Amino acid sequence: MQIIEVTGYAIRSAVITLRRRGTPMEFVVFPMLHVASPAFYAQVRLRLRTCDLVVMEGIRGKSAVVSTLTLAYRFAPRRSRNGLQLQRGDLLLPESVPVLRPDVTAAEAVADLKTLPRWTYLLMLLAAPVMGLVFALRGPRAFLDEDLAVDDLPTTARAEMLADHPIGHAMSDHRDLRLLDALDGIHAEHHAEPLRVAVVYGAGHVPAIVAGLRGRHGYRPWGAEWLTVCVPE
């Protein structure tokens, strides 16, 4: 399933609607990128206004390790010529829609990363600022280079490959499980209601979300809408 499409013209994200026969509730999955054009976030916000509940990604609490890793994408928006913006809740969330945040804490995220071999863990910390600087210098064109993909910016094939790597497991498994448990609860309580539930998570988490909702409750992709993330110059 294609989630992020990368071409010479544009980078696009597929907003996927999941439905189950016999029940009116639907899940709408928004594959997010932590850095994108302002227009992308405006389009997401517009669609979230039509939802009844938003389930939002976001590690809770603070950690020096998490702050270091996020340098991989926090540098790019500081260069105004890139025309990029850092993802922020105030850019996305309509005030009228309730928000659920089932993500892990910063301490839990760091504990998961420390299950990696020590050299891998240290290499990740050292590489993140370097990747961030490269991304800032190259701007949107960095999206077109698979070897420079950071955080939730890979093509689908790369995301699937990362998911089978120890780093992918350390970064995502616990968080995916926490999210799916929250979606289980929403389904159990509201599946007989005509609710539209938005799941706003990084693109790298989307394969697990779609597979989990299908395997646990029978929700299947019903349709997709492509949103333009950015247009490299």
Stockholm file with secondary structure:
# STOCKHOLM 1.0

chainA/1-233         MQIIEVTGYAIRSAVITLRRRGTPMEFVVFPMLHVASPAFYAQVRLRLRTCDLVVMEGIRGKSAVVSTLTLAYRFAPRRSRNGLQLQRGDLLLPESVPVLRPDVTAAEAVADLKTLPRWTYLLMLLAAPVMGLVFALRGPRAFLDEDLAVDDLPTTARAEMLADHPIGHAMSDHRDLRLLDALDGIHAEHHAEPLRVAVVYGAGHVPAIVAGLRGRHGYRPWGAEWLTVCVPE
#=GR chainA/1-233 SS CCCEEECSSCEEEEEEEEECTTCCCEEEEEEECSEECHHHHHHHHHHHTTCSEEEECCCBSCCHHHHHHTHHHHSGGGSGGGCCEECCHHHHCCTTSCEECCCCBHHHHHHHHTTSCHHHHHHHHHHHHHHHHHHHHHGGGGGGCGGGCCTTCCCHHHHHHHHTSHHHHHHHHHHHHHHHHHHHHHHHHHTTSCCEEEEEEEGGGHHHHHHHHHHHHCCEEEEEEEEEEECCC
#=GC SS_cons         CCCEEECSSCEEEEEEEEECTTCCCEEEEEEECSEECHHHHHHHHHHHTTCSEEEECCCBSCCHHHHHHTHHHHSGGGSGGGCCEECCHHHHCCTTSCEECCCCBHHHHHHHHTTSCHHHHHHHHHHHHHHHHHHHHHGGGGGGCGGGCCTTCCCHHHHHHHHTSHHHHHHHHHHHHHHHHHHHHHHHHHTTSCCEEEEEEEGGGHHHHHHHHHHHHCCEEEEEEEEEEECCC
//
